[in-house]
Amino acid sequence: MKTFKKILFWSLIGFALIQFIPTDKVNEPVDRRVNFIDVKKTPQKIAKLIIGACYDCHSNETVYPEYAYVAPVSWSVKSHVNEGREHLNFSVWGTYNKELKESMLNKSVQTLQNKTMPMPGYIVYHKEANLSDAERTLLTRYFNEILDSKTY
């Protein structure tokens, strides 16, 4: 029993200490001249879906939930956000070249249709990101319209 108490004590000390390891949660400023929703003049209904389902991981407008301030969960959340922004960052849309925009739109359509985005683990804590089939179809059509028009 004494060993268990020592393990518990040192585990709690370790947990408390890791809370002091900082995780950068500062969003870069958004330039509306290159932000996807502004550049594409996205209809409000579609913009609301994109913001609710995509922007936390795929923009510089991430709203970090309270659980994202507790290590080691904070490290995982920040890692997911960084990775999401690497694949697609709607906040810097206007800075991407034509081929990259086309690829990102195609990948967005694919992940919406396959229901791999938003990530199932994200949907558990963010009900607004749980897109219905109709909402997925609406977003898919919107992205396909942009692709068809070649006005990325």
Disulfide bonds with the S-S distance in Angstrom:
none
